[in-house]
Amino acid sequence: MRVGAYSPSPRIEMEVATKWDRRCLNTSRDADCDSFDRYPVSADAEISALRAELMQAHNRIHELEAESRSAKKKLDHMLRSLSEEKASWKSREHDKVRDIFDGVKESLNRERKNRQRAEIMNSKLATEVSELKLVAKRYLQDYEKERKARELMEEVCDELAKEIA
């Protein structure tokens, strides 16, 4: 396969000659820069084409800058919305945690009060049990006294009955 010889377009070569070649920066008709002489092109037509291309480039730059500003505004709006949503989410989560904490705190207070009531009831019941034990002990002692007295009376009665009989 054979590739043909490279032949740059006159426009590109002229751009290179004027833009990058320091020898051609002074004047476009300089003797060192013969690119204009090699290609017979009307200077007015080339200038018009370059101006049109420059205008297109300027217009495209303005479009891109407008798109960039629009994209930046959209991004700023999205970031602001995201920030607000994040703050709202944090606030809701904080409220949920606070509600849970308050519920646990309230439950703990209820349990504490119930424990105190239970301790008071336990103390009262312990006092009553000890009092009942004392009363039961007294009744038992009284019963024992009465039993002994009855047994003694029965013995005395039995002896009297034996003496009489």
N, CA, C and O of each residue as an XYZ file, in Angstrom:
660
protein
N       0.847     -1.166      0.000
C       0.000      0.000      0.000
C       0.892      1.227      0.000
O       1.873      1.301      0.739
N       0.542      2.172     -0.826
C       1.351      3.355     -0.987
C       0.563      4.584     -0.581
O      -0.589      4.753     -0.982
N       1.174      5.426      0.202
C       0.512      6.644      0.649
C       1.038      7.786     -0.193
O       2.238      7.896     -0.446
N       0.118      8.633     -0.622
C       0.517      9.769     -1.454
C       1.296     10.794     -0.662
O       1.297     10.771      0.569
N       1.941     11.672     -1.349
C       2.738     12.722     -0.712
C       1.810     13.661      0.046
O       0.705     13.964     -0.404
N       2.277     14.110      1.195
C       1.497     15.011      2.034
C       1.537     16.397      1.439
O       2.603     16.939      1.149
N       0.371     16.955      1.264
C       0.299     18.312      0.742
C      -0.670     19.081      1.616
O      -1.883     18.926      1.476
N      -0.156     19.916      2.524
C      -1.051     20.668      3.393
C      -1.884     21.647      2.596
O      -1.470     22.135      1.544
N      -3.069     21.923      3.120
C      -3.927     22.880      2.423
C      -3.287     24.255      2.518
O      -2.572     24.546      3.477
N      -3.539     25.094      1.533
C      -2.926     26.430      1.552
C      -3.352     27.217      2.786
O      -2.580     28.022      3.307
N      -4.546     26.994      3.243
C      -5.034     27.742      4.387
C      -4.239     27.380      5.643
O      -3.817     28.268      6.384
N      -4.030     26.068      5.890
C      -3.276     25.627      7.056
C      -1.835     26.090      6.952
O      -1.251     26.565      7.927
N      -1.263     25.947      5.756
C       0.134     26.359      5.602
C       0.269     27.855      5.816
O       1.256     28.321      6.385
N      -0.734     28.615      5.355
C      -0.670     30.057      5.544
C      -0.820     30.384      7.032
O      -0.149     31.279      7.546
N      -1.709     29.647      7.724
C      -1.878     29.887      9.152
C      -0.588     29.586      9.891
O      -0.166     30.352     10.757
N       0.044     28.460      9.543
C       1.307     28.101     10.168
C       2.353     29.155      9.854
O       3.126     29.559     10.721
N       2.367     29.590      8.616
C       3.380     30.564      8.206
C       3.189     31.876      8.935
O       4.172     32.517      9.306
N       1.972     32.289      9.148
C       1.759     33.583      9.792
C       1.727     33.478     11.308
O       2.133     34.399     12.017
N       1.245     32.359     11.789
C       1.059     32.255     13.221
C       2.313     31.789     13.943
O       2.639     32.317     15.006
N       3.016     30.821     13.396
C       4.100     30.189     14.117
C       5.490     30.533     13.577
O       6.484     30.365     14.284
N       5.566     30.988     12.396
C       6.871     31.305     11.808
C       7.230     32.734     12.170
O       6.597     33.675     11.691
N       8.241     32.904     13.011
C       8.619     34.237     13.487
C       9.074     35.138     12.335
O       8.990     36.363     12.426
N       9.539     34.546     11.291
C       9.997     35.379     10.166
C       8.829     36.075      9.496
O       8.991     37.143      8.905
N       7.653     35.470      9.587
C       6.501     36.035      8.895
C       5.680     36.956      9.784
O       4.637     37.452      9.359
N       6.124     37.188     10.988
C       5.358     38.029     11.887
C       5.457     39.507     11.527
O       4.545     40.271     11.842
N       6.499     39.915     10.900
C       6.693     41.339     10.592
C       5.676     41.829      9.570
O       4.879     42.716      9.875
N       5.687     41.286      8.399
C       4.718     41.676      7.365
C       4.326     40.444      6.590
O       5.087     39.481      6.488
N       3.153     40.486      6.056
C       2.703     39.333      5.293
C       3.318     39.308      3.904
O       3.253     38.271      3.243
N       3.901     40.376      3.438
C       4.494     40.449      2.105
C       6.013     40.361      2.158
O       6.688     40.688      1.182
N       6.547     39.928      3.273
C       7.995     39.867      3.452
C       8.600     38.853      2.492
O       7.931     37.899      2.097
N       9.843     39.046      2.119
C      10.525     38.170      1.168
C      10.811     36.810      1.773
O      10.889     35.816      1.050
N      10.974     36.745      3.125
C      11.259     35.464      3.774
C      10.039     34.548      3.776
O      10.184     33.328      3.855
N       8.875     35.105      3.693
C       7.645     34.333      3.758
C       7.023     34.313      2.382
O       6.413     35.292      1.952
N       7.174     33.214      1.699
C       6.697     33.179      0.324
C       5.444     32.329      0.189
O       5.110     31.898     -0.914
N       4.734     32.077      1.303
C       3.553     31.223      1.218
C       2.439     31.887      0.432
O       1.641     31.203     -0.209
N       2.373     33.210      0.472
C       1.347     33.903     -0.300
C       1.627     33.801     -1.787
O       0.706     33.752     -2.602
N       2.875     33.770     -2.125
C       3.239     33.728     -3.538
C       2.994     32.346     -4.129
O       2.683     32.230     -5.314
N       3.125     31.316     -3.339
C       2.968     29.961     -3.858
C       1.526     29.640     -4.194
O       1.262     28.875     -5.122
N       0.590     30.211     -3.455
C      -0.815     29.886     -3.674
C      -1.552     31.142     -4.082
O      -1.709     32.066     -3.284
N      -1.985     31.176     -5.271
C      -2.720     32.366     -5.721
C      -4.138     32.358     -5.147
O      -5.039     31.721     -5.692
N      -4.313     33.065     -4.054
C      -5.613     33.159     -3.398
C      -5.902     34.637     -3.207
O      -5.012     35.431     -2.902
N      -7.110     34.971     -3.386
C      -7.490     36.367     -3.213
C      -7.386     36.713     -1.734
O      -7.951     36.015     -0.892
N      -6.680     37.766     -1.418
C      -6.463     38.170     -0.030
C      -7.778     38.558      0.629
O      -8.006     38.226      1.792
N      -8.630     39.242     -0.081
C      -9.914     39.654      0.491
C     -10.790     38.449      0.829
O     -11.428     38.412      1.882
N     -10.815     37.480     -0.054
C     -11.628     36.281      0.187
C     -11.081     35.519      1.393
O     -11.841     35.039      2.235
N      -9.755     35.415      1.464
C      -9.136     34.705      2.592
C      -9.398     35.447      3.900
O      -9.695     34.820      4.916
N      -9.293     36.760      3.885
C      -9.557     37.562      5.082
C     -11.015     37.409      5.496
O     -11.310     37.267      6.683
N     -11.917     37.436      4.541
C     -13.343     37.263      4.842
C     -13.601     35.886      5.435
O     -14.357     35.744      6.396
N     -12.967     34.876      4.853
C     -13.143     33.513      5.365
C     -12.590     33.410      6.782
O     -13.205     32.802      7.658
N     -11.422     34.011      6.995
C     -10.827     33.977      8.333
C     -11.684     34.742      9.337
O     -11.852     34.315     10.480
N     -12.224     35.879      8.894
C     -13.097     36.648      9.788
C     -14.365     35.858     10.122
O     -14.817     35.838     11.267
N     -14.918     35.219      9.114
C     -16.119     34.410      9.343
C     -15.801     33.277     10.315
O     -16.568     32.991     11.235
N     -14.657     32.642     10.091
C     -14.247     31.562     10.986
C     -14.001     32.101     12.393
O     -14.368     31.464     13.379
N     -13.381     33.271     12.481
C     -13.140     33.898     13.774
C     -14.462     34.229     14.470
O     -14.598     34.023     15.676
N     -15.426     34.735     13.720
C     -16.738     35.045     14.286
C     -17.425     33.765     14.777
O     -18.035     33.747     15.846
N     -17.315     32.699     13.979
C     -17.887     31.420     14.405
C     -17.221     30.947     15.698
O     -17.881     30.470     16.621
N     -15.899     31.095     15.736
C     -15.166     30.680     16.936
C     -15.604     31.516     18.137
O     -15.820     30.983     19.225
N     -15.737     32.854     17.931
C     -16.210     33.726     19.018
C     -17.614     33.325     19.465
O     -17.892     33.225     20.660
N     -18.490     33.097     18.494
C     -19.862     32.689     18.828
C     -19.866     31.371     19.595
O     -20.583     31.213     20.583
N     -19.052     30.430     19.124
C     -18.978     29.131     19.806
C     -18.427     29.303     21.225
O     -18.904     28.667     22.165
N     -17.418     30.169     21.366
C     -16.856     30.443     22.694
C     -17.935     31.019     23.605
O     -18.062     30.611     24.760
N     -18.716     31.974     23.079
C     -19.797     32.568     23.874
C     -20.844     31.514     24.241
O     -21.341     31.486     25.368
N     -21.176     30.644     23.271
C     -22.124     29.560     23.565
C     -21.588     28.658     24.674
O     -22.301     28.312     25.616
N     -20.314     28.287     24.539
C     -19.711     27.404     25.540
C     -19.645     28.085     26.904
O     -19.882     27.450     27.932
N     -19.320     29.390     26.910
C     -19.297     30.118     28.177
C     -20.694     30.172     28.790
O     -20.855     30.009     30.000
N     -21.719     30.406     27.934
C     -23.099     30.432     28.430
C     -23.486     29.057     28.971
O     -24.100     28.953     30.033
N     -23.125     28.004     28.237
C     -23.400     26.644     28.711
C     -22.685     26.386     30.036
O     -23.238     25.778     30.952
N     -21.446     26.863     30.115
C     -20.671     26.673     31.343
C     -21.341     27.395     32.514
O     -21.459     26.838     33.605
N     -21.780     28.642     32.281
C     -22.467     29.384     33.338
C     -23.765     28.679     33.736
O     -24.090     28.564     34.917
N     -24.496     28.213     32.727
C     -25.748     27.508     32.996
C     -25.481     26.228     33.785
O     -26.183     25.925     34.751
N     -24.466     25.486     33.367
C     -24.124     24.246     34.079
C     -23.686     24.563     35.506
O     -24.027     23.836     36.439
N     -22.927     25.656     35.678
C     -22.484     26.045     37.021
C     -23.682     26.431     37.889
O     -23.746     26.074     39.065
N     -24.652     27.179     37.286
C     -25.853     27.540     38.038
C     -26.634     26.294     38.435
O     -27.108     26.182     39.565
N     -26.766     25.344     37.483
C     -27.476     24.100     37.789
C     -26.756     23.340     38.894
O     -27.382     22.826     39.821
N     -25.431     23.276     38.784
C     -24.643     22.576     39.799
C     -24.798     23.260     41.155
O     -24.989     22.595     42.173
N     -24.715     24.602     41.164
C     -24.897     25.337     42.421
C     -26.284     25.074     43.008
O     -26.433     24.864     44.212
N     -27.307     25.090     42.125
C     -28.676     24.827     42.579
C     -28.787     23.412     43.139
O     -29.393     23.203     44.190
N     -28.205     22.441     42.438
C     -28.244     21.054     42.904
C     -27.506     20.912     44.227
O     -27.980     20.223     45.131
N     -26.346     21.562     44.349
C     -25.587     21.483     45.595
C     -26.354     22.134     46.743
O     -26.362     21.629     47.865
N     -27.001     23.267     46.443
C     -27.801     23.944     47.461
C     -28.982     23.053     47.873
O     -29.278     22.905     49.059
N     -29.651     22.463     46.872
C     -30.772     21.565     47.170
C     -30.295     20.367     47.977
O     -30.941     19.955     48.941
N     -29.163     19.814     47.573
C     -28.604     18.666     48.289
C     -28.257     19.049     49.722
O     -28.511     18.293     50.660
N     -27.671     20.234     49.876
C     -27.318     20.704     51.216
C     -28.575     20.889     52.072
O     -28.598     20.499     53.239
N     -29.622     21.486     51.486
C     -30.873     21.676     52.224
C     -31.501     20.332     52.573
O     -31.988     20.130     53.685
N     -31.482     19.411     51.601
C     -32.043     18.079     51.845
C     -31.257     17.356     52.933
O     -31.833     16.684     53.788
N     -29.933     17.502     52.889
C     -29.090     16.870     53.903
C     -29.397     17.461     55.282
O     -29.511     16.730     56.266
N     -29.529     18.792     55.344
C     -29.844     19.445     56.621
C     -31.215     18.986     57.122
O     -31.393     18.722     58.311
N     -32.178     18.894     56.206
C     -33.515     18.431     56.580
C     -33.460     16.989     57.077
O     -34.083     16.652     58.083
N     -32.714     16.140     56.370
C     -32.570     14.738     56.777
C     -31.918     14.649     58.149
O     -32.362     13.883     59.005
N     -30.853     15.438     58.359
C     -30.184     15.433     59.662
C     -31.147     15.869     60.758
O     -31.162     15.297     61.848
N     -31.954     16.891     60.460
C     -32.912     17.389     61.444
C     -33.941     16.306     61.774
O     -34.270     16.089     62.940
N     -34.451     15.623     60.728
C     -35.421     14.547     60.971
C     -34.789     13.421     61.783
O     -35.398     12.905     62.720
N     -33.575     13.046     61.422
C     -32.888     11.980     62.158
C     -32.630     12.407     63.609
O     -32.776     11.612     64.537
N     -32.246     13.673     63.784
C     -32.017     14.201     65.132
C     -33.320     14.143     65.938
O     -33.322     13.762     67.109
N     -34.433     14.530     65.289
C     -35.730     14.473     65.967
C     -36.090     13.033     66.330
O     -36.590     12.769     67.424
N     -35.831     12.103     65.406
C     -36.114     10.687     65.692
C     -35.299     10.216     66.892
O     -35.823      9.567     67.799
N     -34.022     10.548     66.884
C     -33.155     10.131     67.990
C     -33.625     10.773     69.287
O     -33.662     10.121     70.330
N     -33.983     12.052     69.223
C     -34.470     12.742     70.416
C     -35.758     12.091     70.918
O     -35.927     11.897     72.121
N     -36.675     11.750     69.990
C     -37.915     11.084     70.399
C     -37.622      9.734     71.053
O     -38.211      9.391     72.078
N     -36.712      8.979     70.454
C     -36.338      7.683     71.031
C     -35.725      7.896     72.410
O     -36.061      7.195     73.365
N     -34.828      8.862     72.505
C     -34.177      9.163     73.779
C     -35.209      9.581     74.824
O     -35.169      9.128     75.968
N     -36.142     10.459     74.410
C     -37.186     10.892     75.345
C     -38.050      9.708     75.780
O     -38.423      9.603     76.948
N     -38.367      8.815     74.832
C     -39.150      7.625     75.172
C     -38.428      6.740     76.167
O     -39.022      6.250     77.128
N     -37.137      6.538     75.928
C     -36.343      5.717     76.851
C     -36.256      6.397     78.208
O     -36.359      5.743     79.247
N     -36.067      7.708     78.196
C     -35.978      8.461     79.452
C     -37.293      8.363     80.226
O     -37.295      8.153     81.439
N     -38.412      8.519     79.510
C     -39.724      8.424     80.148
C     -39.950      7.015     80.702
O     -40.447      6.844     81.815
N     -39.583      6.028     79.917
C     -39.717      4.638     80.371
C     -38.853      4.386     81.605
O     -39.282      3.716     82.544
N     -37.651      4.919     81.598
C     -36.756      4.769     82.747
C     -37.343      5.443     83.984
O     -37.279      4.892     85.083
N     -37.912      6.625     83.807
C     -38.548      7.313     84.942
C     -39.729      6.500     85.481
O     -39.903      6.380     86.694
N     -40.547      5.936     84.566
C     -41.665      5.094     85.000
C     -41.155      3.886     85.775
O     -41.687      3.540     86.830
N     -40.125      3.257     85.243
C     -39.556      2.087     85.920
C     -38.992      2.465     87.289
O     -39.131      1.711     88.253
N     -38.357      3.634     87.371
C     -37.808      4.099     88.648
C     -38.935      4.308     89.659
O     -38.827      3.890     90.812
N     -40.025      4.962     89.217
C     -41.160      5.183     90.118
C     -41.781      3.850     90.538
O     -42.128      3.657     91.703
N     -41.915      2.933     89.576
C     -42.468      1.611     89.912
C     -41.564      0.876     90.904
O     -42.052      0.224     91.827
N     -40.269      0.983     90.715
C     -39.327      0.348     91.639
C     -39.461      0.956     93.032
O     -39.465      0.236     94.030
N     -39.570      2.291     93.098
C     -39.731      2.950     94.397
C     -41.022      2.498     95.076
O     -41.044      2.223     96.275
N     -42.114      2.426     94.277
C     -43.383      1.954     94.843
C     -43.240      0.514     95.341
O     -43.714      0.169     96.424
N     -42.585     -0.310     94.538
C     -42.392     -1.712     94.925
C     -41.553     -1.807     96.193
O     -41.838     -2.621     97.072
N     -40.513     -0.969     96.288
C     -39.687     -0.978     97.503
C     -40.499     -0.547     98.716
O     -40.359     -1.122     99.796
N     -41.349      0.467     98.543
C     -42.200      0.924     99.648
C     -43.162     -0.191    100.055
O     -43.336     -0.482    101.238
N     -43.789     -0.815     99.037
C     -44.713     -1.920     99.328
C     -43.970     -3.075     99.994
O     -44.476     -3.688    100.934
N     -42.789     -3.363     99.510
C     -41.978     -4.438    100.088
C     -41.662     -4.133    101.552
O     -41.738     -5.010    102.412
N     -41.308     -2.878    101.817
C     -41.010     -2.470    103.192
C     -42.248     -2.620    104.071
O     -42.158     -3.130    105.187
N     -43.415     -2.174    103.569
C     -44.662     -2.298    104.333
C     -44.985     -3.767    104.583
O     -45.355     -4.158    105.691
N     -44.838     -4.576    103.526
C     -45.125     -6.006    103.677
C     -44.163     -6.660    104.665
O     -44.568     -7.515    105.453
N     -42.903     -6.264    104.625
C     -41.929     -6.822    105.571
C     -42.310     -6.448    106.996
O     -42.200     -7.272    107.903
N     -42.757     -5.215    107.199
C     -43.192     -4.771    108.527
C     -44.409     -5.579    108.971
O     -44.467     -6.056    110.105
N     -45.380     -5.729    108.068
C     -46.582     -6.495    108.400
C     -46.237     -7.949    108.715
O     -46.787     -8.526    109.653
N     -45.342     -8.538    107.946
C     -44.947     -9.931    108.188
C     -44.300    -10.062    109.559
O     -44.593    -10.995    110.306
N     -43.412     -9.113    109.887
C     -42.770     -9.198    111.212
C     -43.806     -9.009    112.317
O     -43.732     -9.682    113.346
N     -44.777     -8.100    112.123
C     -45.844     -7.915    113.113
C     -46.692     -9.179    113.227
O     -47.050     -9.598    114.328
N     -47.012     -9.784    112.080
C     -47.802    -11.018    112.089
C     -47.048    -12.148    112.777
O     -47.646    -12.963    113.479
N     -45.751    -12.195    112.579
C     -44.950    -13.215    113.258
C     -45.032    -13.025    114.771
O     -45.179    -13.990    115.521
N     -44.935    -11.759    115.213
C     -45.043    -11.480    116.653
C     -46.421    -11.876    117.180
O     -46.534    -12.502    118.234
N     -47.459    -11.509    116.446
C     -48.822    -11.850    116.864
C     -48.981    -13.362    116.888
O     -49.559    -13.912    117.826
N     -48.474    -14.036    115.864
C     -48.576    -15.501    115.808
C     -47.815    -16.119    116.971
O     -48.271    -17.100    117.560
N     -46.670    -15.560    117.304
C     -45.877    -16.074    118.432
C     -46.649    -15.908    119.739
O     -46.668    -16.806    120.581
N     -47.294    -14.730    119.900
C     -48.089    -14.482    121.109
C     -49.260    -15.461    121.187
O     -49.521    -16.049    122.236
N     -49.969    -15.629    120.054
C     -51.092    -16.572    120.041
C     -50.617    -17.982    120.367
O     -51.278    -18.723    121.095
N     -49.475    -18.334    119.822
C     -48.924    -19.663    120.092
C     -48.577    -19.804    121.573
O     -48.840    -20.834    122.193
N     -47.981    -18.748    122.126
C     -47.653    -18.779    123.562
C     -48.934    -18.860    124.393
O     -49.025    -19.636    125.344
N     -49.934    -18.033    124.012
C     -51.217    -18.066    124.736
C     -51.863    -19.451    124.626
O     -52.403    -19.976    125.599
N     -51.799    -20.026    123.433
C     -52.373    -21.356    123.210
C     -51.681    -22.386    124.092
O     -52.319    -23.228    124.725
N     -50.343    -22.291    124.113
C     -49.584    -23.235    124.949
C     -49.960    -23.067    126.429
O     -50.126    -24.053    127.147
N     -50.091    -21.817    126.874
C     -50.483    -21.568    128.274
C     -51.858    -22.168    128.541
O     -52.058    -22.857    129.541
N     -52.805    -21.905    127.642
C     -54.162    -22.417    127.815
C     -54.177    -23.938    127.784
O     -54.889    -24.564    128.570
N     -53.401    -24.542    126.887
C     -53.349    -25.999    126.787
C     -52.805    -26.594    128.097
O     -53.348    -27.548    128.654
N     -51.697    -25.973    128.558
C     -51.115    -26.471    129.822
C     -52.098    -26.295    130.976
O     -52.238    -27.165    131.835
N     -52.775    -25.147    130.974
C     -53.759    -24.890    132.035
C     -54.900    -25.887    131.930
O     -55.353    -26.401    132.952
N     -55.377    -26.177    130.726
C     -56.464    -27.132    130.528
C     -56.020    -28.530    130.958
O     -56.740    -29.247    131.653
N     -54.793    -28.900    130.517
C     -54.284    -30.223    130.904
C     -54.183    -30.337    132.439
O     -54.513    -31.358    133.042
N     -53.712    -29.235    133.025
C     -53.605    -29.230    134.491
C     -54.993    -29.370    135.124
O     -55.170    -30.114    136.089
N     -55.966    -28.655    134.579
C     -57.326    -28.730    135.095
C     -57.899    -30.119    134.898
O     -58.589    -30.639    135.774
N     -57.621    -30.714    133.772
C     -58.114    -32.069    133.517
C     -57.499    -33.036    134.522
O     -58.174    -33.925    135.041
N     -56.220    -32.851    134.785
C     -55.549    -33.724    135.777
C     -56.188    -33.547    137.162
O     -56.488    -34.509    137.869
N     -56.379    -32.274    137.509
C     -56.974    -31.987    138.815
C     -58.381    -32.586    138.861
O     -58.761    -33.201    139.858
N     -59.144    -32.410    137.801
C     -60.513    -32.945    137.749
C     -60.478    -34.470    137.819
O     -61.289    -35.082    138.514
N     -59.543    -35.076    137.105
C     -59.426    -36.537    137.117
C     -59.082    -37.013    138.536
O     -59.646    -38.002    139.003
N     -58.195    -36.346    139.204
C     -57.804    -36.731    140.566
C     -58.976    -36.526    141.525
O     -59.219    -37.362    142.396
N     -59.695    -35.431    141.371
C     -60.868    -35.200    142.215
C     -61.930    -36.274    141.957
O     -62.581    -36.763    142.881
N     -62.084    -36.617    140.707
C     -63.073    -37.639    140.358
C     -62.647    -38.970    140.943
O     -63.511    -39.740    141.362
N     -61.375    -39.280    140.994
C     -60.868    -40.526    141.570
C     -61.076    -40.484    143.081
O     -61.433    -41.494    143.687
N     -60.860    -39.356    143.673
C     -61.028    -39.246    145.121
C     -62.514    -39.357    145.471
O     -62.847    -39.947    146.499
N     -63.351    -38.849    144.712
C     -64.789    -38.910    144.970
C     -65.268    -40.338    144.644
O     -66.157    -40.832    145.337
N     -64.797    -40.927    143.765
C     -65.291    -42.243    143.371
C     -64.675    -43.307    144.174
O     -64.976    -44.484    143.976
